[in-house]
């Protein structure tokens, strides 16, 4: 069906938008802090997406997209960088409100350094595979900056939100790769999959969410300091 990818996008964002007006979390009041970071992150990932499409890292099944394209990308793929980050920041905000426990700074630091080490190792071992190399390069750089340069205090809460976000991640990416709406060229990735989902997608998603949450926290805190 031509509207498959579009429907997946709509369903991804439907409940986060509706529940944004819940009086307890009041996520709608934070929307203004989301858009700037989503725009900046989206520009980077769309640039990356265009290059990947040109170089055959992935492609899109015409049977399941409307056919509307901009800069060579289906409209639905562009919407993906709005709907998925929005839904995941919603999860992050809800967890911050309802769950007060969080991993200790020592555990968070250990997890971050482990992810940096894994990313650098996989980059070195797979530098000829474009999707693998770019994904783990970006993730390593982001974590190094956030942990060792900016020394942010929200990574522990981010990891909790990321784990919860894996539930919708497996549903959405599972559909996109199983139908399949998105077709991956295994010559440009490690060829390891969780079901139908490429291994790299887990860390691509982490990098995407890291940037969005990072900008969300930045713009939110900047507003507080201005008051």
Biotite code that builds the C-alpha atoms (Angstrom):
import biotite.structure as struc

atoms = struc.array([
    struc.Atom([0.000, 0.000, 0.000], chain_id="A", res_id=1, res_name="UNK", atom_name="CA", element="C"),
    struc.Atom([1.342, 3.413, -1.006], chain_id="A", res_id=2, res_name="UNK", atom_name="CA", element="C"),
    struc.Atom([0.602, 4.961, 2.389], chain_id="A", res_id=3, res_name="UNK", atom_name="CA", element="C"),
    struc.Atom([2.344, 2.322, 4.526], chain_id="A", res_id=4, res_name="UNK", atom_name="CA", element="C"),
    struc.Atom([5.366, 4.430, 5.539], chain_id="A", res_id=5, res_name="UNK", atom_name="CA", element="C"),
    struc.Atom([3.172, 7.502, 6.056], chain_id="A", res_id=6, res_name="UNK", atom_name="CA", element="C"),
    struc.Atom([0.796, 5.549, 8.320], chain_id="A", res_id=7, res_name="UNK", atom_name="CA", element="C"),
    struc.Atom([3.745, 4.265, 10.367], chain_id="A", res_id=8, res_name="UNK", atom_name="CA", element="C"),
    struc.Atom([4.881, 7.878, 10.862], chain_id="A", res_id=9, res_name="UNK", atom_name="CA", element="C"),
    struc.Atom([1.406, 8.995, 11.939], chain_id="A", res_id=10, res_name="UNK", atom_name="CA", element="C"),
    struc.Atom([1.001, 6.125, 14.412], chain_id="A", res_id=11, res_name="UNK", atom_name="CA", element="C"),
    struc.Atom([4.483, 6.814, 15.828], chain_id="A", res_id=12, res_name="UNK", atom_name="CA", element="C"),
    struc.Atom([3.563, 10.355, 16.817], chain_id="A", res_id=13, res_name="UNK", atom_name="CA", element="C"),
    struc.Atom([-0.173, 9.994, 17.504], chain_id="A", res_id=14, res_name="UNK", atom_name="CA", element="C"),
    struc.Atom([-0.125, 8.990, 21.177], chain_id="A", res_id=15, res_name="UNK", atom_name="CA", element="C"),
    struc.Atom([2.794, 11.265, 22.183], chain_id="A", res_id=16, res_name="UNK", atom_name="CA", element="C"),
    struc.Atom([0.921, 14.250, 20.704], chain_id="A", res_id=17, res_name="UNK", atom_name="CA", element="C"),
    struc.Atom([-2.400, 13.349, 22.352], chain_id="A", res_id=18, res_name="UNK", atom_name="CA", element="C"),
    struc.Atom([-0.795, 12.591, 25.727], chain_id="A", res_id=19, res_name="UNK", atom_name="CA", element="C"),
    struc.Atom([1.295, 15.765, 25.601], chain_id="A", res_id=20, res_name="UNK", atom_name="CA", element="C"),
    struc.Atom([-1.654, 17.611, 27.097], chain_id="A", res_id=21, res_name="UNK", atom_name="CA", element="C"),
    struc.Atom([-1.786, 15.431, 30.195], chain_id="A", res_id=22, res_name="UNK", atom_name="CA", element="C"),
    struc.Atom([-1.719, 17.862, 33.136], chain_id="A", res_id=23, res_name="UNK", atom_name="CA", element="C"),
    struc.Atom([0.881, 15.913, 35.104], chain_id="A", res_id=24, res_name="UNK", atom_name="CA", element="C"),
    struc.Atom([3.744, 15.697, 32.599], chain_id="A", res_id=25, res_name="UNK", atom_name="CA", element="C"),
    struc.Atom([2.459, 18.740, 30.631], chain_id="A", res_id=26, res_name="UNK", atom_name="CA", element="C"),
    struc.Atom([4.772, 17.837, 27.769], chain_id="A", res_id=27, res_name="UNK", atom_name="CA", element="C"),
    struc.Atom([3.058, 20.337, 25.442], chain_id="A", res_id=28, res_name="UNK", atom_name="CA", element="C"),
    struc.Atom([4.600, 23.165, 27.477], chain_id="A", res_id=29, res_name="UNK", atom_name="CA", element="C"),
    struc.Atom([8.051, 21.860, 26.480], chain_id="A", res_id=30, res_name="UNK", atom_name="CA", element="C"),
    struc.Atom([7.362, 21.710, 22.747], chain_id="A", res_id=31, res_name="UNK", atom_name="CA", element="C"),
    struc.Atom([9.109, 25.031, 22.158], chain_id="A", res_id=32, res_name="UNK", atom_name="CA", element="C"),
    struc.Atom([12.360, 23.523, 23.452], chain_id="A", res_id=33, res_name="UNK", atom_name="CA", element="C"),
    struc.Atom([12.133, 20.582, 21.025], chain_id="A", res_id=34, res_name="UNK", atom_name="CA", element="C"),
    struc.Atom([11.801, 22.287, 17.635], chain_id="A", res_id=35, res_name="UNK", atom_name="CA", element="C"),
    struc.Atom([15.193, 24.077, 17.427], chain_id="A", res_id=36, res_name="UNK", atom_name="CA", element="C"),
    struc.Atom([17.153, 20.934, 18.257], chain_id="A", res_id=37, res_name="UNK", atom_name="CA", element="C"),
    struc.Atom([14.994, 18.773, 16.037], chain_id="A", res_id=38, res_name="UNK", atom_name="CA", element="C"),
    struc.Atom([15.673, 21.148, 13.136], chain_id="A", res_id=39, res_name="UNK", atom_name="CA", element="C"),
    struc.Atom([19.450, 21.169, 13.707], chain_id="A", res_id=40, res_name="UNK", atom_name="CA", element="C"),
    struc.Atom([19.652, 17.409, 14.194], chain_id="A", res_id=41, res_name="UNK", atom_name="CA", element="C"),
    struc.Atom([17.311, 16.781, 11.285], chain_id="A", res_id=42, res_name="UNK", atom_name="CA", element="C"),
    struc.Atom([19.477, 18.807, 8.906], chain_id="A", res_id=43, res_name="UNK", atom_name="CA", element="C"),
    struc.Atom([22.552, 16.724, 9.782], chain_id="A", res_id=44, res_name="UNK", atom_name="CA", element="C"),
    struc.Atom([20.773, 13.385, 9.518], chain_id="A", res_id=45, res_name="UNK", atom_name="CA", element="C"),
    struc.Atom([18.965, 14.346, 6.315], chain_id="A", res_id=46, res_name="UNK", atom_name="CA", element="C"),
    struc.Atom([22.282, 15.352, 4.748], chain_id="A", res_id=47, res_name="UNK", atom_name="CA", element="C"),
    struc.Atom([23.629, 11.988, 5.811], chain_id="A", res_id=48, res_name="UNK", atom_name="CA", element="C"),
    struc.Atom([20.466, 10.270, 4.531], chain_id="A", res_id=49, res_name="UNK", atom_name="CA", element="C"),
    struc.Atom([20.745, 11.865, 1.092], chain_id="A", res_id=50, res_name="UNK", atom_name="CA", element="C"),
    struc.Atom([24.372, 10.749, 0.753], chain_id="A", res_id=51, res_name="UNK", atom_name="CA", element="C"),
    struc.Atom([23.527, 7.239, 1.909], chain_id="A", res_id=52, res_name="UNK", atom_name="CA", element="C"),
    struc.Atom([20.699, 7.000, -0.606], chain_id="A", res_id=53, res_name="UNK", atom_name="CA", element="C"),
    struc.Atom([22.961, 8.239, -3.421], chain_id="A", res_id=54, res_name="UNK", atom_name="CA", element="C"),
    struc.Atom([25.694, 5.739, -2.499], chain_id="A", res_id=55, res_name="UNK", atom_name="CA", element="C"),
    struc.Atom([23.270, 2.844, -2.178], chain_id="A", res_id=56, res_name="UNK", atom_name="CA", element="C"),
    struc.Atom([23.566, 2.266, 1.567], chain_id="A", res_id=57, res_name="UNK", atom_name="CA", element="C"),
    struc.Atom([19.784, 1.928, 1.572], chain_id="A", res_id=58, res_name="UNK", atom_name="CA", element="C"),
    struc.Atom([16.836, 2.513, -0.734], chain_id="A", res_id=59, res_name="UNK", atom_name="CA", element="C"),
    struc.Atom([13.062, 2.790, -0.461], chain_id="A", res_id=60, res_name="UNK", atom_name="CA", element="C"),
    struc.Atom([10.432, 0.416, -1.768], chain_id="A", res_id=61, res_name="UNK", atom_name="CA", element="C"),
    struc.Atom([8.175, 2.371, -4.119], chain_id="A", res_id=62, res_name="UNK", atom_name="CA", element="C"),
    struc.Atom([5.244, 0.079, -3.290], chain_id="A", res_id=63, res_name="UNK", atom_name="CA", element="C"),
    struc.Atom([4.990, 1.538, 0.217], chain_id="A", res_id=64, res_name="UNK", atom_name="CA", element="C"),
    struc.Atom([5.661, 5.261, -0.231], chain_id="A", res_id=65, res_name="UNK", atom_name="CA", element="C"),
    struc.Atom([3.457, 7.986, -1.706], chain_id="A", res_id=66, res_name="UNK", atom_name="CA", element="C"),
    struc.Atom([6.057, 8.953, -4.306], chain_id="A", res_id=67, res_name="UNK", atom_name="CA", element="C"),
    struc.Atom([6.476, 12.544, -3.084], chain_id="A", res_id=68, res_name="UNK", atom_name="CA", element="C"),
    struc.Atom([10.202, 13.264, -2.865], chain_id="A", res_id=69, res_name="UNK", atom_name="CA", element="C"),
    struc.Atom([12.382, 16.158, -1.769], chain_id="A", res_id=70, res_name="UNK", atom_name="CA", element="C"),
    struc.Atom([16.178, 16.263, -2.306], chain_id="A", res_id=71, res_name="UNK", atom_name="CA", element="C"),
    struc.Atom([15.862, 12.675, -3.447], chain_id="A", res_id=72, res_name="UNK", atom_name="CA", element="C"),
    struc.Atom([14.222, 11.429, -0.233], chain_id="A", res_id=73, res_name="UNK", atom_name="CA", element="C"),
    struc.Atom([10.624, 10.262, 0.193], chain_id="A", res_id=74, res_name="UNK", atom_name="CA", element="C"),
    struc.Atom([8.452, 12.656, 2.173], chain_id="A", res_id=75, res_name="UNK", atom_name="CA", element="C"),
    struc.Atom([7.940, 9.878, 4.719], chain_id="A", res_id=76, res_name="UNK", atom_name="CA", element="C"),
    struc.Atom([11.673, 9.552, 5.353], chain_id="A", res_id=77, res_name="UNK", atom_name="CA", element="C"),
    struc.Atom([11.904, 13.281, 6.096], chain_id="A", res_id=78, res_name="UNK", atom_name="CA", element="C"),
    struc.Atom([8.937, 12.994, 8.477], chain_id="A", res_id=79, res_name="UNK", atom_name="CA", element="C"),
    struc.Atom([10.713, 10.102, 10.209], chain_id="A", res_id=80, res_name="UNK", atom_name="CA", element="C"),
    struc.Atom([13.259, 12.582, 11.631], chain_id="A", res_id=81, res_name="UNK", atom_name="CA", element="C"),
    struc.Atom([10.399, 14.520, 13.204], chain_id="A", res_id=82, res_name="UNK", atom_name="CA", element="C"),
    struc.Atom([8.071, 11.789, 14.423], chain_id="A", res_id=83, res_name="UNK", atom_name="CA", element="C"),
    struc.Atom([10.624, 9.429, 15.981], chain_id="A", res_id=84, res_name="UNK", atom_name="CA", element="C"),
    struc.Atom([12.638, 12.057, 17.932], chain_id="A", res_id=85, res_name="UNK", atom_name="CA", element="C"),
    struc.Atom([9.406, 13.700, 19.142], chain_id="A", res_id=86, res_name="UNK", atom_name="CA", element="C"),
    struc.Atom([8.079, 10.371, 20.417], chain_id="A", res_id=87, res_name="UNK", atom_name="CA", element="C"),
    struc.Atom([11.372, 9.510, 22.123], chain_id="A", res_id=88, res_name="UNK", atom_name="CA", element="C"),
    struc.Atom([11.743, 12.904, 23.821], chain_id="A", res_id=89, res_name="UNK", atom_name="CA", element="C"),
    struc.Atom([8.190, 12.360, 25.079], chain_id="A", res_id=90, res_name="UNK", atom_name="CA", element="C"),
    struc.Atom([9.336, 9.060, 26.623], chain_id="A", res_id=91, res_name="UNK", atom_name="CA", element="C"),
    struc.Atom([12.346, 10.860, 28.136], chain_id="A", res_id=92, res_name="UNK", atom_name="CA", element="C"),
    struc.Atom([10.109, 13.572, 29.670], chain_id="A", res_id=93, res_name="UNK", atom_name="CA", element="C"),
    struc.Atom([7.636, 11.030, 31.068], chain_id="A", res_id=94, res_name="UNK", atom_name="CA", element="C"),
    struc.Atom([10.372, 8.980, 32.714], chain_id="A", res_id=95, res_name="UNK", atom_name="CA", element="C"),
    struc.Atom([11.854, 12.142, 34.225], chain_id="A", res_id=96, res_name="UNK", atom_name="CA", element="C"),
    struc.Atom([8.479, 12.914, 35.775], chain_id="A", res_id=97, res_name="UNK", atom_name="CA", element="C"),
    struc.Atom([7.332, 9.481, 36.937], chain_id="A", res_id=98, res_name="UNK", atom_name="CA", element="C"),
    struc.Atom([10.586, 7.702, 37.815], chain_id="A", res_id=99, res_name="UNK", atom_name="CA", element="C"),
    struc.Atom([12.905, 9.340, 40.297], chain_id="A", res_id=100, res_name="UNK", atom_name="CA", element="C"),
    struc.Atom([15.506, 6.558, 40.409], chain_id="A", res_id=101, res_name="UNK", atom_name="CA", element="C"),
    struc.Atom([18.397, 6.787, 37.981], chain_id="A", res_id=102, res_name="UNK", atom_name="CA", element="C"),
    struc.Atom([21.738, 5.010, 37.493], chain_id="A", res_id=103, res_name="UNK", atom_name="CA", element="C"),
    struc.Atom([24.630, 6.438, 39.490], chain_id="A", res_id=104, res_name="UNK", atom_name="CA", element="C"),
    struc.Atom([27.158, 8.731, 37.857], chain_id="A", res_id=105, res_name="UNK", atom_name="CA", element="C"),
    struc.Atom([29.791, 5.975, 38.120], chain_id="A", res_id=106, res_name="UNK", atom_name="CA", element="C"),
    struc.Atom([27.592, 3.474, 36.272], chain_id="A", res_id=107, res_name="UNK", atom_name="CA", element="C"),
    struc.Atom([26.641, 6.087, 33.673], chain_id="A", res_id=108, res_name="UNK", atom_name="CA", element="C"),
    struc.Atom([30.292, 6.944, 33.098], chain_id="A", res_id=109, res_name="UNK", atom_name="CA", element="C"),
    struc.Atom([31.195, 3.265, 32.748], chain_id="A", res_id=110, res_name="UNK", atom_name="CA", element="C"),
    struc.Atom([28.382, 2.678, 30.236], chain_id="A", res_id=111, res_name="UNK", atom_name="CA", element="C"),
    struc.Atom([29.413, 5.743, 28.232], chain_id="A", res_id=112, res_name="UNK", atom_name="CA", element="C"),
    struc.Atom([33.090, 4.787, 28.125], chain_id="A", res_id=113, res_name="UNK", atom_name="CA", element="C"),
    struc.Atom([32.158, 1.219, 27.160], chain_id="A", res_id=114, res_name="UNK", atom_name="CA", element="C"),
    struc.Atom([30.015, 2.523, 24.295], chain_id="A", res_id=115, res_name="UNK", atom_name="CA", element="C"),
    struc.Atom([32.868, 4.800, 23.183], chain_id="A", res_id=116, res_name="UNK", atom_name="CA", element="C"),
    struc.Atom([35.276, 1.861, 23.210], chain_id="A", res_id=117, res_name="UNK", atom_name="CA", element="C"),
    struc.Atom([32.867, -0.396, 21.301], chain_id="A", res_id=118, res_name="UNK", atom_name="CA", element="C"),
    struc.Atom([32.170, 2.340, 18.749], chain_id="A", res_id=119, res_name="UNK", atom_name="CA", element="C"),
    struc.Atom([35.851, 3.028, 18.079], chain_id="A", res_id=120, res_name="UNK", atom_name="CA", element="C"),
    struc.Atom([36.603, -0.704, 17.819], chain_id="A", res_id=121, res_name="UNK", atom_name="CA", element="C"),
    struc.Atom([33.767, -1.360, 15.364], chain_id="A", res_id=122, res_name="UNK", atom_name="CA", element="C"),
    struc.Atom([34.774, 1.708, 13.364], chain_id="A", res_id=123, res_name="UNK", atom_name="CA", element="C"),
    struc.Atom([38.346, 0.424, 13.018], chain_id="A", res_id=124, res_name="UNK", atom_name="CA", element="C"),
    struc.Atom([37.180, -3.072, 12.075], chain_id="A", res_id=125, res_name="UNK", atom_name="CA", element="C"),
    struc.Atom([34.562, -1.854, 9.575], chain_id="A", res_id=126, res_name="UNK", atom_name="CA", element="C"),
    struc.Atom([35.919, 1.417, 8.200], chain_id="A", res_id=127, res_name="UNK", atom_name="CA", element="C"),
    struc.Atom([35.168, 0.318, 4.622], chain_id="A", res_id=128, res_name="UNK", atom_name="CA", element="C"),
    struc.Atom([31.461, -0.170, 5.376], chain_id="A", res_id=129, res_name="UNK", atom_name="CA", element="C"),
    struc.Atom([29.875, 3.258, 5.048], chain_id="A", res_id=130, res_name="UNK", atom_name="CA", element="C"),
    struc.Atom([26.841, 2.806, 7.308], chain_id="A", res_id=131, res_name="UNK", atom_name="CA", element="C"),
    struc.Atom([28.868, 1.138, 10.066], chain_id="A", res_id=132, res_name="UNK", atom_name="CA", element="C"),
    struc.Atom([31.739, 3.621, 9.896], chain_id="A", res_id=133, res_name="UNK", atom_name="CA", element="C"),
    struc.Atom([29.612, 6.768, 9.946], chain_id="A", res_id=134, res_name="UNK", atom_name="CA", element="C"),
    struc.Atom([27.223, 5.490, 12.626], chain_id="A", res_id=135, res_name="UNK", atom_name="CA", element="C"),
    struc.Atom([29.921, 4.542, 15.121], chain_id="A", res_id=136, res_name="UNK", atom_name="CA", element="C"),
    struc.Atom([32.075, 7.591, 14.311], chain_id="A", res_id=137, res_name="UNK", atom_name="CA", element="C"),
    struc.Atom([29.192, 9.925, 15.110], chain_id="A", res_id=138, res_name="UNK", atom_name="CA", element="C"),
    struc.Atom([28.183, 8.043, 18.255], chain_id="A", res_id=139, res_name="UNK", atom_name="CA", element="C"),
    struc.Atom([31.758, 8.022, 19.591], chain_id="A", res_id=140, res_name="UNK", atom_name="CA", element="C"),
    struc.Atom([32.198, 11.756, 18.941], chain_id="A", res_id=141, res_name="UNK", atom_name="CA", element="C"),
    struc.Atom([28.864, 12.629, 20.577], chain_id="A", res_id=142, res_name="UNK", atom_name="CA", element="C"),
    struc.Atom([29.566, 10.583, 23.690], chain_id="A", res_id=143, res_name="UNK", atom_name="CA", element="C"),
    struc.Atom([33.099, 11.916, 24.052], chain_id="A", res_id=144, res_name="UNK", atom_name="CA", element="C"),
    struc.Atom([31.845, 15.505, 23.799], chain_id="A", res_id=145, res_name="UNK", atom_name="CA", element="C"),
    struc.Atom([28.905, 15.020, 26.150], chain_id="A", res_id=146, res_name="UNK", atom_name="CA", element="C"),
    struc.Atom([30.800, 12.989, 28.743], chain_id="A", res_id=147, res_name="UNK", atom_name="CA", element="C"),
    struc.Atom([34.272, 14.507, 28.763], chain_id="A", res_id=148, res_name="UNK", atom_name="CA", element="C"),
    struc.Atom([33.864, 18.023, 27.346], chain_id="A", res_id=149, res_name="UNK", atom_name="CA", element="C"),
    struc.Atom([30.389, 19.282, 28.228], chain_id="A", res_id=150, res_name="UNK", atom_name="CA", element="C"),
    struc.Atom([30.072, 16.910, 31.218], chain_id="A", res_id=151, res_name="UNK", atom_name="CA", element="C"),
    struc.Atom([26.290, 16.863, 31.023], chain_id="A", res_id=152, res_name="UNK", atom_name="CA", element="C"),
    struc.Atom([24.299, 15.575, 33.982], chain_id="A", res_id=153, res_name="UNK", atom_name="CA", element="C"),
    struc.Atom([21.447, 13.904, 32.090], chain_id="A", res_id=154, res_name="UNK", atom_name="CA", element="C"),
    struc.Atom([23.119, 10.888, 30.462], chain_id="A", res_id=155, res_name="UNK", atom_name="CA", element="C"),
    struc.Atom([21.886, 8.565, 33.212], chain_id="A", res_id=156, res_name="UNK", atom_name="CA", element="C"),
    struc.Atom([18.287, 9.525, 32.473], chain_id="A", res_id=157, res_name="UNK", atom_name="CA", element="C"),
    struc.Atom([18.966, 9.336, 28.734], chain_id="A", res_id=158, res_name="UNK", atom_name="CA", element="C"),
    struc.Atom([20.085, 5.710, 28.973], chain_id="A", res_id=159, res_name="UNK", atom_name="CA", element="C"),
    struc.Atom([16.893, 4.818, 30.820], chain_id="A", res_id=160, res_name="UNK", atom_name="CA", element="C"),
    struc.Atom([14.788, 6.499, 28.140], chain_id="A", res_id=161, res_name="UNK", atom_name="CA", element="C"),
    struc.Atom([16.789, 4.815, 25.388], chain_id="A", res_id=162, res_name="UNK", atom_name="CA", element="C"),
    struc.Atom([16.123, 1.360, 26.848], chain_id="A", res_id=163, res_name="UNK", atom_name="CA", element="C"),
    struc.Atom([12.384, 2.103, 27.004], chain_id="A", res_id=164, res_name="UNK", atom_name="CA", element="C"),
    struc.Atom([12.489, 3.564, 23.466], chain_id="A", res_id=165, res_name="UNK", atom_name="CA", element="C"),
    struc.Atom([13.695, 0.190, 22.189], chain_id="A", res_id=166, res_name="UNK", atom_name="CA", element="C"),
    struc.Atom([10.109, -1.069, 22.522], chain_id="A", res_id=167, res_name="UNK", atom_name="CA", element="C"),
    struc.Atom([8.677, 1.293, 19.860], chain_id="A", res_id=168, res_name="UNK", atom_name="CA", element="C"),
    struc.Atom([12.022, 1.052, 18.013], chain_id="A", res_id=169, res_name="UNK", atom_name="CA", element="C"),
    struc.Atom([11.543, -2.681, 17.450], chain_id="A", res_id=170, res_name="UNK", atom_name="CA", element="C"),
    struc.Atom([7.947, -2.137, 16.371], chain_id="A", res_id=171, res_name="UNK", atom_name="CA", element="C"),
    struc.Atom([8.629, 0.734, 13.947], chain_id="A", res_id=172, res_name="UNK", atom_name="CA", element="C"),
    struc.Atom([11.964, -0.470, 12.559], chain_id="A", res_id=173, res_name="UNK", atom_name="CA", element="C"),
    struc.Atom([10.691, -4.018, 12.553], chain_id="A", res_id=174, res_name="UNK", atom_name="CA", element="C"),
    struc.Atom([7.843, -2.990, 10.266], chain_id="A", res_id=175, res_name="UNK", atom_name="CA", element="C"),
    struc.Atom([10.056, -0.834, 8.038], chain_id="A", res_id=176, res_name="UNK", atom_name="CA", element="C"),
    struc.Atom([12.600, -3.623, 7.507], chain_id="A", res_id=177, res_name="UNK", atom_name="CA", element="C"),
    struc.Atom([10.230, -6.614, 7.449], chain_id="A", res_id=178, res_name="UNK", atom_name="CA", element="C"),
    struc.Atom([7.614, -5.343, 4.977], chain_id="A", res_id=179, res_name="UNK", atom_name="CA", element="C"),
    struc.Atom([10.171, -4.067, 3.688], chain_id="A", res_id=180, res_name="UNK", atom_name="CA", element="C"),
    struc.Atom([9.766, -0.321, 3.245], chain_id="A", res_id=181, res_name="UNK", atom_name="CA", element="C"),
    struc.Atom([13.496, 0.395, 3.624], chain_id="A", res_id=182, res_name="UNK", atom_name="CA", element="C"),
    struc.Atom([15.966, -1.870, 1.802], chain_id="A", res_id=183, res_name="UNK", atom_name="CA", element="C"),
    struc.Atom([19.518, -2.117, 3.173], chain_id="A", res_id=184, res_name="UNK", atom_name="CA", element="C"),
    struc.Atom([22.642, -2.900, 1.192], chain_id="A", res_id=185, res_name="UNK", atom_name="CA", element="C"),
    struc.Atom([24.510, -5.391, 3.406], chain_id="A", res_id=186, res_name="UNK", atom_name="CA", element="C"),
    struc.Atom([27.776, -4.566, 1.662], chain_id="A", res_id=187, res_name="UNK", atom_name="CA", element="C"),
    struc.Atom([27.662, -1.234, 3.545], chain_id="A", res_id=188, res_name="UNK", atom_name="CA", element="C"),
    struc.Atom([26.918, -2.686, 6.991], chain_id="A", res_id=189, res_name="UNK", atom_name="CA", element="C"),
    struc.Atom([28.133, -5.620, 9.082], chain_id="A", res_id=190, res_name="UNK", atom_name="CA", element="C"),
    struc.Atom([25.332, -7.899, 7.885], chain_id="A", res_id=191, res_name="UNK", atom_name="CA", element="C"),
    struc.Atom([24.272, -8.665, 11.468], chain_id="A", res_id=192, res_name="UNK", atom_name="CA", element="C"),
    struc.Atom([20.566, -8.302, 12.178], chain_id="A", res_id=193, res_name="UNK", atom_name="CA", element="C"),
    struc.Atom([18.178, -8.472, 15.113], chain_id="A", res_id=194, res_name="UNK", atom_name="CA", element="C"),
    struc.Atom([15.357, -10.166, 13.248], chain_id="A", res_id=195, res_name="UNK", atom_name="CA", element="C"),
    struc.Atom([15.170, -7.957, 10.160], chain_id="A", res_id=196, res_name="UNK", atom_name="CA", element="C"),
    struc.Atom([16.743, -4.871, 11.796], chain_id="A", res_id=197, res_name="UNK", atom_name="CA", element="C"),
    struc.Atom([20.423, -4.141, 11.022], chain_id="A", res_id=198, res_name="UNK", atom_name="CA", element="C"),
    struc.Atom([22.657, -4.074, 14.108], chain_id="A", res_id=199, res_name="UNK", atom_name="CA", element="C"),
    struc.Atom([23.778, -0.532, 13.247], chain_id="A", res_id=200, res_name="UNK", atom_name="CA", element="C"),
    struc.Atom([20.206, 0.780, 13.465], chain_id="A", res_id=201, res_name="UNK", atom_name="CA", element="C"),
    struc.Atom([20.311, 0.483, 17.268], chain_id="A", res_id=202, res_name="UNK", atom_name="CA", element="C"),
    struc.Atom([23.270, 2.880, 17.444], chain_id="A", res_id=203, res_name="UNK", atom_name="CA", element="C"),
    struc.Atom([22.036, 5.101, 14.624], chain_id="A", res_id=204, res_name="UNK", atom_name="CA", element="C"),
    struc.Atom([18.912, 5.567, 16.745], chain_id="A", res_id=205, res_name="UNK", atom_name="CA", element="C"),
    struc.Atom([21.013, 6.244, 19.858], chain_id="A", res_id=206, res_name="UNK", atom_name="CA", element="C"),
    struc.Atom([23.018, 8.948, 18.062], chain_id="A", res_id=207, res_name="UNK", atom_name="CA", element="C"),
    struc.Atom([19.826, 10.525, 16.699], chain_id="A", res_id=208, res_name="UNK", atom_name="CA", element="C"),
    struc.Atom([18.240, 10.603, 20.149], chain_id="A", res_id=209, res_name="UNK", atom_name="CA", element="C"),
    struc.Atom([21.413, 11.813, 21.864], chain_id="A", res_id=210, res_name="UNK", atom_name="CA", element="C"),
    struc.Atom([21.527, 14.883, 19.657], chain_id="A", res_id=211, res_name="UNK", atom_name="CA", element="C"),
    struc.Atom([17.831, 15.617, 20.062], chain_id="A", res_id=212, res_name="UNK", atom_name="CA", element="C"),
    struc.Atom([17.820, 15.178, 23.835], chain_id="A", res_id=213, res_name="UNK", atom_name="CA", element="C"),
    struc.Atom([21.043, 17.180, 24.086], chain_id="A", res_id=214, res_name="UNK", atom_name="CA", element="C"),
    struc.Atom([19.534, 20.142, 22.258], chain_id="A", res_id=215, res_name="UNK", atom_name="CA", element="C"),
    struc.Atom([16.271, 19.755, 24.198], chain_id="A", res_id=216, res_name="UNK", atom_name="CA", element="C"),
    struc.Atom([18.155, 19.990, 27.507], chain_id="A", res_id=217, res_name="UNK", atom_name="CA", element="C"),
    struc.Atom([20.271, 22.877, 26.230], chain_id="A", res_id=218, res_name="UNK", atom_name="CA", element="C"),
    struc.Atom([17.344, 25.035, 25.105], chain_id="A", res_id=219, res_name="UNK", atom_name="CA", element="C"),
    struc.Atom([15.291, 24.159, 28.173], chain_id="A", res_id=220, res_name="UNK", atom_name="CA", element="C"),
    struc.Atom([18.118, 25.073, 30.573], chain_id="A", res_id=221, res_name="UNK", atom_name="CA", element="C"),
    struc.Atom([18.953, 28.222, 28.634], chain_id="A", res_id=222, res_name="UNK", atom_name="CA", element="C"),
    struc.Atom([15.369, 29.375, 29.140], chain_id="A", res_id=223, res_name="UNK", atom_name="CA", element="C"),
    struc.Atom([15.597, 28.691, 32.884], chain_id="A", res_id=224, res_name="UNK", atom_name="CA", element="C"),
    struc.Atom([18.825, 30.688, 33.164], chain_id="A", res_id=225, res_name="UNK", atom_name="CA", element="C"),
    struc.Atom([17.213, 33.606, 31.361], chain_id="A", res_id=226, res_name="UNK", atom_name="CA", element="C"),
    struc.Atom([14.379, 33.788, 33.900], chain_id="A", res_id=227, res_name="UNK", atom_name="CA", element="C"),
])
